[in-house]
Amino acid sequence: MRSDLIFWDVDTQHDFMKADGRLYVPDSEAIIPVLARLTGHAHRRGIRIIASADDHVPGHRELNDQPDWRETFPPHCMRGTPGQAKIPETGLRHPLVIEPEREDPAVLAARVRTHDGDILFHKHWFDVFTNPNVLPVLDALAPAAVVLYGVALDVCDRYAIEGLLRHRPGLRLSLVTDAARAIHPEAVPALLADWARRGVRLTTSDEVLAS
């Protein structure tokens, strides 16, 4: 398995990706074939996928029956429901599931280094870095480059990108723009311009698959 490159799959779960989901991100069904190609490419080329997934129970702070659609949203990706599952097209290979309860960093690093498969971080909040095990895993894997895609571009993608820029500023970070969708599409141009200015490479699935 390659050690220099990781694909980072953000929240490609039924409730976000499918029109009958509880928090469908507009136009996300259109990118499912693109996500399938990226996933297949990674598995054929021995590229590890790190994925995040919302894993909610009642009472989590981002859930609200009267949401503001910025910091709170209707209940979604509830633990044990079909909507919480990743869509089949982005299924992971022998995933190591890492919960957001702090693990011993040395023990976790040893598990990760010997694991021959993908990694799935569960999270209870938009920001994957609220799972305290993300940084120790990145330390253990030490990738030089990350290719990121998924949903929603203006929420969980944004938190992941901002976290990677903050915590790993030397990382070569790429966003696959045709493999992401936003809850508020009008926010996308400014986000992309800001990330590009700060060194994020804006790429397409065709470019990734050709490399």
N, C-alpha and C positions, 0 to 999 in steps of 0.2 A: 504494500500500500504506500502511495506517495506521501512523503513527509513535508514537502515544500508548499503544497496547495491544499486548501479546504474549500468545499462548497458549503455555503451557509443558507439553509432553507428556513425562512421565517414563516411559521404559523400557517402552513398550507393544510388547514383543517376544514372539515365539511362545513361547519357553521359559517366560515368566512368565504369558502371557495364555491359553494353550490347555491343556486338561486333559492332553494328551499331551506337554506340554513338560517339560523336564528340571528345572524349578524352578517348578512351577505355584503361583501365588499363589491361595489359596482363594477361590472364587466369582468369579474374574476374568472368566470367560466371560460372566457375567451383565451385565457393564458394557460389553461390546463394542458393543452398539447405541448406548449413550450416547456412547461415544468416537467412533463414526462420525458421530453428529449434531454433536458439537462440532467435529470435523475439517471436515466439510462446511460448517458455519456459518462457520468461519474462512476457508476458501477462497472462499466466496461473498462475504464481506464485506471481503476484502482485509486480513485480520488475519494477520500473520506468525506462524508456529508455530516456536518453538524446541523441539527435541526432544533428549533424551539417549538413549543406547543403550549397554548393556554390550557390550564387544568384547574377549573374553578369548582368551588363549592359555595353554597349560600353564605353571604357575609363578607366575601372578598370585596375589597374597597373599590374596585373598578365597576362593580355590578350595581345597577340602580334601575328600578322600574320607571323612574322619571329622569332619564339620563340627560346630561348636557352635551353628549356626543363629542366631547373633547377629552375630559378626564374620567367620565363615567359613561357606560354603555348598558343596554339591556342584557339580562342574563344570556350567556353564550358559552359554548365549549364546557358544559357542565360535566364533571367527572362521571364516567360510566355511561354517558349518552352517545348515540351515534354521531352527534354533531361534534363531539370532542375529538373524534378519530381523524388521523391524517387521511387525505384522499388516496385511493389506491395508486394513482399515477405518481405520487411522490413517496411511495412506500420505502422504508429504510431497510438496509441489509444488516441483519444481526445487530439490532440497535442496543446499545448500552443506555438505559434510561437513568437519568440523574435527576433526583428530586431537589427541590429548593431548600433542603435542610443541610446545614453545613457538614461536610465530611472532612476527615483528616486529610490535609492536602497531600502528604506523602503517600498515604494508602491509596488515595484516589489517583494520583499520578501513576502509581504502579499498575493499577487496574487499567487505566487508559492506554498506557504504553503497550500492554500485552493484549489489548482487545483488537481483534481483527474484524472490524465492522464499523458501522456508523454510530453516532452519538445523538441522543435526544434529551434536551433539557426541558423539563416541565417548569412552568412559571405561573405565578398567581397575580402578576401585574404586567403591564405593557413591556417593561424593561427587562430583557433577558438577564441583564447583569444584576438584578435583584436576586437571582439564583447565585448564592455565594460561591458555587463550585465552578462557575464559568471561567474565571481567571486562572485558577489552578489547572484546569484542563488545557487552556491555551498555553500556559507555561510548559505543561508536559509535552504538548504536541509541537509547539514552537513553529507554526507555519510562517512562511515568508509572504504568502499571498492568500487572500480570501475573496471568493466570488459570491456575492450575496444576491438573493432574490426572494420573492414571496410577498406577503400582505400583512398589514396594510402599509403602504409606502409612507404615509404621513403619520403613522402611529408606531407600530412595533418595528417596522423597518427603520424608521427614524431613530428610535431608541437604540437599536442594535448598531447602526452606523455611527451615531454619536458616541456610543460607548467604545466602539473599536477605535475611533479617532482619538478619544481621550486616553484610553488605557494602553493602546498599542499604536502610537503615532508613526512608527517606522514600518508598519504593515502595508503591503500593496493591496489596497482595497478597491474592488470593482463592484459596481451595481449593474445588474442586468435589467435594463430599463423596460424591455418588452416582456419581462417575467415578473412584473410587479404592478399592483394596482392600489389606488388610494381610496379612502372613505370620502375625502374631500378633494376631488380632482383639481379644483382651482388652486390648491396649495402646491401642486407638483412643480410647476416651472421655477418658482422661487427656491424650493428645496433642492432641486437638481443643480441650479446655478450656484447655490451656496456650497454644496458638496463638491462640485467640480472645482470651484475656487480653492477649496481646502485640500485638494489632492485626490479626491475619489475619482476613479476612472469610470466614466459612463460608457457602458458597452452594450452589445446586443447578444442575443442567444446565438445568432449565426457566427459572430466573431468568437464566442467562447467555444462553440462546437468545432470550429475550424482550427483551433489552436492545439 
